[in-house]
Amino acid sequence: MGPREGTCPVSNQTDEFNEFTALFERTDSFDDYYRSDLTTLIRFLMHLGASSEDAQEIAQEAMMAVLKTWRCVDEPQAYARAAAKTIFMRRIGKAKRDQDAAKRAWTPEQHRSPFVSFAAEAESVMQMLRMLPPEQREVMAWTIDGYTPSQIAKATNQNAATVRSHLRHARASMKNHLARHRNTTREEE
């Protein structure tokens, strides 16, 4: 997921040109990666609980982190998600110190942009994800993005059993929420 050991030598003045040249040569492949993963990275962040606006900003920061280590990253998608999650968690910590910011962070309807559009079903999933504890929300965000529990465990430095447990509890919570919602809808009819 992260930089490979021994493949990114410590930079010195004689190596700077070679590193710049190598980075320049790989720019085309980074451009392709960037175009293919940016939207799914934004969606991943929204599944974690970020607003559309914040998700776009954080995704850009995470992509910069990938670009800076592009020569050394084995799995750029996982690296980008780990970086994005770290950036997002820092922002959440800051938002908790500011109650007004915390209230604004959970109103994605006000922050919609044409860049990322979601159907009503996606909004329902987003609402359910927001109700989950942070650990379960994170595992569900990775799962929705197509990662297996073992891949999530590796990318987040967690025990695979812990990831599976969070996933099991998250799914059960979401299933219960759906059942309650269906019962409420039927009662209204």
SELO-152837 format. One record per residue (C-alpha): residue number from 1; x, y, z. Coordinates in nm, 4 decimals. Layout:
N
numi c1 c2 c3
NUM X Y Z
...
# end
This chain:
189
numi c1 c2 c3
1 0.0000 0.0000 0.0000
2 0.2651 0.2508 0.1020
3 0.6051 0.3275 -0.0389
4 0.8216 0.0237 -0.1058
5 1.1209 -0.0197 0.1192
6 1.4459 0.0745 -0.0479
7 1.2942 0.1985 -0.3720
8 1.2849 0.5670 -0.2833
9 1.6346 0.6777 -0.1902
10 1.6783 0.9817 0.0290
11 1.7080 1.2796 -0.1989
12 2.0310 1.4720 -0.2338
13 2.1375 1.7321 -0.4870
14 2.2855 1.4785 -0.7302
15 1.9709 1.2652 -0.7266
16 1.7202 1.5503 -0.7520
17 1.7424 1.5725 -1.1294
18 1.7072 1.1950 -1.1696
19 1.4081 1.1895 -0.9348
20 1.2460 1.4799 -1.1178
21 1.3063 1.3088 -1.4517
22 1.1622 0.9798 -1.3271
23 0.8583 1.1559 -1.1847
24 0.8084 1.3442 -1.5112
25 0.8282 1.0177 -1.7075
26 0.5576 0.8620 -1.4889
27 0.3262 1.1631 -1.5095
28 0.1246 1.0077 -1.7928
29 0.0474 0.6995 -1.5860
30 -0.0398 0.9181 -1.2861
31 -0.2719 1.1243 -1.5052
32 -0.4500 0.8051 -1.6099
33 -0.4713 0.6882 -1.2490
34 -0.5957 1.0307 -1.1342
35 -0.8722 1.0397 -1.3933
36 -0.9818 0.6838 -1.3179
37 -0.9849 0.7083 -0.9364
38 -1.0760 1.0658 -0.8403
39 -1.4540 1.0237 -0.8498
40 -1.4466 0.6957 -0.6560
41 -1.2100 0.8514 -0.4014
42 -1.4553 1.1391 -0.3521
43 -1.7388 0.8904 -0.3092
44 -1.5258 0.6951 -0.0572
45 -1.4803 1.0116 0.1473
46 -1.8520 1.0846 0.1342
47 -1.9150 0.7331 0.2615
48 -1.6850 0.8186 0.5517
49 -1.9096 1.1176 0.6210
50 -1.7467 1.4068 0.4358
51 -1.9643 1.6586 0.2575
52 -1.9325 1.6709 -0.1201
53 -1.7298 1.9917 -0.0988
54 -1.4938 1.8580 0.1698
55 -1.4601 1.5262 -0.0114
56 -1.3456 1.7034 -0.3278
57 -1.0864 1.9095 -0.1380
58 -0.9578 1.6127 0.0621
59 -0.9398 1.3962 -0.2497
60 -0.7203 1.6605 -0.4156
61 -0.4891 1.6639 -0.1116
62 -0.4728 1.2847 -0.1113
63 -0.3931 1.2805 -0.4834
64 -0.1064 1.5222 -0.4171
65 0.0253 1.2764 -0.1571
66 0.0056 0.9967 -0.4147
67 0.1841 1.2101 -0.6745
68 0.4652 1.2933 -0.4305
69 0.5272 0.9226 -0.3708
70 0.4186 0.8006 -0.7156
71 0.7470 0.6219 -0.7926
72 0.7285 0.4293 -0.4666
73 0.3615 0.3406 -0.4250
74 0.2644 -0.0193 -0.4981
75 -0.1113 0.0301 -0.4604
76 -0.2030 0.3914 -0.5374
77 -0.5779 0.3435 -0.4776
78 -0.5279 0.2059 -0.1267
79 -0.2580 0.4662 -0.0552
80 -0.4921 0.7459 -0.1677
81 -0.7734 0.6184 0.0533
82 -0.5467 0.5852 0.3561
83 -0.4142 0.9385 0.2991
84 -0.7657 1.0728 0.2419
85 -0.8933 0.9077 0.5598
86 -0.6070 1.0617 0.7601
87 -0.6785 1.4074 0.6182
88 -1.0503 1.3632 0.6806
89 -0.9972 1.2505 1.0408
90 -0.7796 1.5574 1.1058
91 -1.0603 1.7745 0.9752
92 -1.3163 1.5938 1.1897
93 -1.1017 1.6554 1.4967
94 -1.0881 2.0229 1.4143
95 -1.4627 2.0341 1.3478
96 -1.5384 1.8792 1.6862
97 -1.3702 2.1778 1.8474
98 -1.6024 2.4033 1.6562
99 -1.9669 2.3020 1.7079
100 -2.0946 2.5185 1.4240
101 -1.8612 2.3509 1.1772
102 -1.9729 2.0094 1.3004
103 -2.3374 2.0989 1.2353
104 -2.2591 2.2154 0.8818
105 -2.0495 1.9051 0.8042
106 -2.3544 1.6766 0.7907
107 -2.5679 1.8644 0.5393
108 -2.4630 1.7282 0.2012
109 -2.7817 1.8617 0.0339
110 -2.6427 2.2137 0.0744
111 -2.3065 2.1144 -0.0686
112 -2.4096 1.9217 -0.3770
113 -2.2211 1.9970 -0.6922
114 -2.2669 1.8678 -1.0447
115 -1.9240 1.7038 -1.0134
116 -2.0632 1.4192 -0.8024
117 -2.4309 1.3354 -0.8417
118 -2.6210 1.0721 -0.6464
119 -2.9641 0.9171 -0.6813
120 -3.2128 0.9000 -0.3938
121 -3.0908 0.5496 -0.3072
122 -2.7364 0.6753 -0.2625
123 -2.8612 0.9490 -0.0304
124 -3.0403 0.6877 0.1778
125 -2.7172 0.4884 0.2064
126 -2.5312 0.8042 0.3046
127 -2.7825 0.8713 0.5830
128 -2.7462 0.5178 0.7153
129 -2.3670 0.5417 0.7047
130 -2.3776 0.8636 0.9083
131 -2.5584 0.6796 1.1871
132 -2.2791 0.4221 1.2238
133 -1.9895 0.4586 1.4682
134 -1.6736 0.5891 1.2934
135 -1.4972 0.2490 1.2829
136 -1.7966 0.0788 1.1226
137 -1.8501 0.3707 0.8837
138 -1.4884 0.3489 0.7699
139 -1.5069 -0.0259 0.7043
140 -1.8341 0.0174 0.5125
141 -1.6819 0.2981 0.3048
142 -1.3902 0.0727 0.2064
143 -1.6324 -0.2165 0.1382
144 -1.8591 -0.0042 -0.0794
145 -1.5473 0.1015 -0.2681
146 -1.4812 -0.2660 -0.3516
147 -1.2222 -0.3675 -0.0929
148 -1.2294 -0.7029 0.0887
149 -1.1912 -0.7229 0.4675
150 -0.8321 -0.8472 0.4319
151 -0.7456 -0.5587 0.1975
152 -0.9085 -0.3125 0.4376
153 -0.7144 -0.4600 0.7295
154 -0.3867 -0.4220 0.5406
155 -0.4619 -0.0678 0.4233
156 -0.5773 0.0535 0.7653
157 -0.3270 -0.1417 0.9771
158 -0.6015 -0.3274 1.1612
159 -0.6513 -0.6915 1.2504
160 -0.8599 -0.8683 0.9826
161 -1.0926 -1.0116 1.2502
162 -1.1565 -0.6594 1.3798
163 -1.2422 -0.5394 1.0296
164 -1.4805 -0.8334 0.9779
165 -1.6424 -0.7600 1.3151
166 -1.6936 -0.3922 1.2277
167 -1.8368 -0.4963 0.8914
168 -2.0741 -0.7486 1.0505
169 -2.1992 -0.4939 1.3060
170 -2.2348 -0.2215 1.0418
171 -2.4374 -0.4482 0.8151
172 -2.6605 -0.5537 1.1057
173 -2.7198 -0.1901 1.2047
174 -2.8026 -0.0931 0.8482
175 -3.0341 -0.3930 0.8095
176 -3.2181 -0.2985 1.1314
177 -3.2479 0.0616 1.0141
178 -3.3949 -0.0532 0.6814
179 -3.6440 -0.2789 0.8606
180 -3.7536 0.0069 1.0888
181 -3.7805 0.2409 0.7897
182 -3.9947 -0.0098 0.5974
183 -4.2240 -0.0567 0.8980
184 -4.2604 0.3206 0.9374
185 -4.3358 0.3599 0.5659
186 -4.6008 0.0856 0.5782
187 -4.7658 0.2445 0.8823
188 -4.7881 0.5779 0.6997
189 -4.9634 0.4169 0.4028
# end
